[in-house]
Amino acid sequence: MRTIRIGLLGLGNVGSAVAEALRRNGNHFAVRTGAIPIVTRVAVKHIHKPRRITVDPDLLTDDAWRVLRDPGIDVIIEAIGGVEPAASYLTEALARGKHVVTANKQLVSIHGAHLRDLAASMDRVFAFEASVGAALPVIRVFTTHLVGDRVRSITAVINGTANFILSQMELGQSFARALAEAQARGLAEPDPADDVTGRDSAAKLAILTQLAFDAAVTVEQIVHQGIDAITAANIDRALAAGRRIRLLAVARRLNGSIGAGVFPASLPLDHPLARLDDEENGLLVHSDLAGELFVRGKGAGGVPTSSAILGDLASTVVAPTASRRALQKIDIVPLSTIEEDAAVVAEVEE
Ligand SMILES: NC(=O)c1ccc[n+]([C@@H]2O[C@H](COP(=O)([O-])OP(=O)(O)OC[C@H]3O[C@@H](n4cnc5c(N)ncnc54)[C@H](OP(=O)(O)O)[C@@H]3O)[C@@H](O)[C@H]2O)c1
């Protein structure tokens, strides 16, 4: 079986969850893709910092260039964040013929088109599913599933920290404590100002708008308002009226232009985006052929983000729809109810 030799940049919330996911699900990944993933080198900023996970010290370096220039590495997974030096790192990686997988929305919103072109010219993969919505499959909705559709509108909740804060405030928590809790759970951005001012959602909306409408839109063109001015009184008033405040990111095809913005909105409880709790994200898309689609799931946190990264990693070795696993003979247990049956679930998980 072939191997995928990985250079991992960053060992924070996302990087350490990726290292752990590869350790836990590496064999499963290998059986399904035909390639064994091996973390060959790991770059961090502070080499002596105590870590949640144990990594072979021989793999660690505080010089990312050594990882990028290592001819033995096939794929760079970038989980450091920020525009620079990440953009220079990933340009170098692609120019050296490595595949690149990133979770970095600030970088993708600004340099995504250029990096995709560079990857195409090198016949390499530049994959960024984890940059929007963590575990939610939202990038591929536009790059594969709806590629033949004309998208009319996107209405989304794409910041897990903001949704977490709003959910906690509905339970009586203060804004400051809810934000501190989001940070402690590894949901917030390294600079949480981006989460609460709406800039993080704007960067993600820029990415989705580029993909959905082929529009060269930048984060600076997206008017954004965050949740930093939302008070407990605003939350209570909305709840009393049977509504929930959610931070929306909206893009719509208009006559000859695209409307786009990020703003808090008070939604009726039966709206799909009003039902999102804590760090959940949701994406509602209207398009001419598919009609309405809705994707919902965990939109922040290292572990859900590692799910998208492993999916992207697989795309460097196998076509997205083609799992290589031979079908297994397995008993089928008849179900006649949607009630969860613990015994059945346990049997399936084994
Ligand atoms: N957290 C989430 O829920 C989430 C979800 C989706 C996407 N993302 C994205 O994932 C990325 C990482 O987020 P995070 O939450 O994991 O951040 P984090 O916990 O702050 O981790 C950042 C990591 O990058 C390392 N680093 C920073 N600059 C570096 C450099 N120049 N060279 C090598 N290593 C460097 C840091 O090293 P030290 O540990 O030594 O300081 C740290 O390990 C960001 O782009 C973020 O937007 C995060």
The ligand as an SDF file (V2000), in Angstrom:
LIG
                    3D

 48 52  0  0  0  0  0  0  0  0999 V2000
  -10.6440   26.3420   16.1470 N   0  0  0  0  0  0  0  0  0  0  0  0
  -11.6210   26.0800   15.3090 C   0  0  0  0  0  0  0  0  0  0  0  0
  -12.7360   25.7180   15.6960 O   0  0  0  0  0  0  0  0  0  0  0  0
  -11.3830   26.2040   13.8220 C   0  0  0  0  0  0  0  0  0  0  0  0
  -12.3550   25.6950   12.9470 C   0  0  0  0  0  0  0  0  0  0  0  0
  -12.1470   25.7750   11.5710 C   0  0  0  0  0  0  0  0  0  0  0  0
  -11.0010   26.3770   11.0910 C   0  0  0  0  0  0  0  0  0  0  0  0
  -10.0750   26.8890   11.9750 N   0  0  0  0  0  0  0  0  0  0  0  0
   -8.8600   27.5010   11.4160 C   0  0  0  0  0  0  0  0  0  0  0  0
   -7.7530   26.6500   11.7070 O   0  0  0  0  0  0  0  0  0  0  0  0
   -6.5760   27.4370   11.8690 C   0  0  0  0  0  0  0  0  0  0  0  0
   -5.9380   27.1460   13.2110 C   0  0  0  0  0  0  0  0  0  0  0  0
   -6.8620   27.4610   14.2500 O   0  0  0  0  0  0  0  0  0  0  0  0
   -6.6160   26.9430   15.7490 P   0  0  0  0  0  0  0  0  0  0  0  0
   -7.8720   27.2140   16.4760 O   0  0  0  0  0  0  0  0  0  0  0  0
   -6.0530   25.5560   15.7220 O   0  0  0  0  0  0  0  0  0  0  0  0
   -5.4840   27.9850   16.2140 O   0  0  0  0  0  0  0  0  0  0  0  0
   -4.4730   27.8190   17.4670 P   0  0  0  0  0  0  0  0  0  0  0  0
   -5.0430   26.9100   18.4790 O   0  0  0  0  0  0  0  0  0  0  0  0
   -4.0890   29.2130   17.8420 O   0  0  0  0  0  0  0  0  0  0  0  0
   -3.2020   27.0650   16.8210 O   0  0  0  0  0  0  0  0  0  0  0  0
   -2.3220   27.6870   15.9200 C   0  0  0  0  0  0  0  0  0  0  0  0
   -1.0760   26.8100   15.8010 C   0  0  0  0  0  0  0  0  0  0  0  0
   -0.2250   27.3560   14.7840 O   0  0  0  0  0  0  0  0  0  0  0  0
    1.1100   27.4090   15.2730 C   0  0  0  0  0  0  0  0  0  0  0  0
    1.8050   28.5000   14.5570 N   0  0  0  0  0  0  0  0  0  0  0  0
    1.4670   29.8010   14.5240 C   0  0  0  0  0  0  0  0  0  0  0  0
    2.3160   30.4680   13.6920 N   0  0  0  0  0  0  0  0  0  0  0  0
    3.1840   29.5530   13.2100 C   0  0  0  0  0  0  0  0  0  0  0  0
    4.2960   29.6090   12.3200 C   0  0  0  0  0  0  0  0  0  0  0  0
    4.7000   30.7550   11.7330 N   0  0  0  0  0  0  0  0  0  0  0  0
    4.9680   28.4640   12.0410 N   0  0  0  0  0  0  0  0  0  0  0  0
    4.5990   27.2920   12.6060 C   0  0  0  0  0  0  0  0  0  0  0  0
    3.5440   27.1630   13.4690 N   0  0  0  0  0  0  0  0  0  0  0  0
    2.8660   28.3010   13.7650 C   0  0  0  0  0  0  0  0  0  0  0  0
    0.9850   27.6290   16.7570 C   0  0  0  0  0  0  0  0  0  0  0  0
    2.1810   27.1810   17.3980 O   0  0  0  0  0  0  0  0  0  0  0  0
    2.3670   27.1510   19.0050 P   0  0  0  0  0  0  0  0  0  0  0  0
    1.3790   26.1240   19.4980 O   0  0  0  0  0  0  0  0  0  0  0  0
    3.7740   26.7220   19.1890 O   0  0  0  0  0  0  0  0  0  0  0  0
    2.0660   28.5340   19.4910 O   0  0  0  0  0  0  0  0  0  0  0  0
   -0.2390   26.7390   17.0780 C   0  0  0  0  0  0  0  0  0  0  0  0
    0.1680   25.4060   17.3060 O   0  0  0  0  0  0  0  0  0  0  0  0
   -7.0230   28.8980   11.6670 C   0  0  0  0  0  0  0  0  0  0  0  0
   -6.8560   29.2370   10.3090 O   0  0  0  0  0  0  0  0  0  0  0  0
   -8.4930   28.8590   12.0040 C   0  0  0  0  0  0  0  0  0  0  0  0
   -9.2340   29.8760   11.3490 O   0  0  0  0  0  0  0  0  0  0  0  0
  -10.2400   26.8020   13.3130 C   0  0  0  0  0  0  0  0  0  0  0  0
  1  2  1  0
  2  3  2  0
  2  4  1  0
  4  5  1  0
  4 48  2  0
  5  6  2  0
  6  7  1  0
  7  8  2  0
  8  9  1  0
  8 48  1  0
  9 10  1  0
  9 46  1  0
 10 11  1  0
 11 12  1  0
 11 44  1  0
 12 13  1  0
 13 14  1  0
 14 15  2  0
 14 16  1  0
 14 17  1  0
 17 18  1  0
 18 19  2  0
 18 20  1  0
 18 21  1  0
 21 22  1  0
 22 23  1  0
 23 24  1  0
 23 42  1  0
 24 25  1  0
 25 26  1  0
 25 36  1  0
 26 27  1  0
 26 35  1  0
 27 28  2  0
 28 29  1  0
 29 30  1  0
 29 35  2  0
 30 31  1  0
 30 32  2  0
 32 33  1  0
 33 34  2  0
 34 35  1  0
 36 37  1  0
 36 42  1  0
 37 38  1  0
 38 39  2  0
 38 40  1  0
 38 41  1  0
 42 43  1  0
 44 45  1  0
 44 46  1  0
 46 47  1  0
M  CHG  2   8   1  16  -1
M  END
$$$$
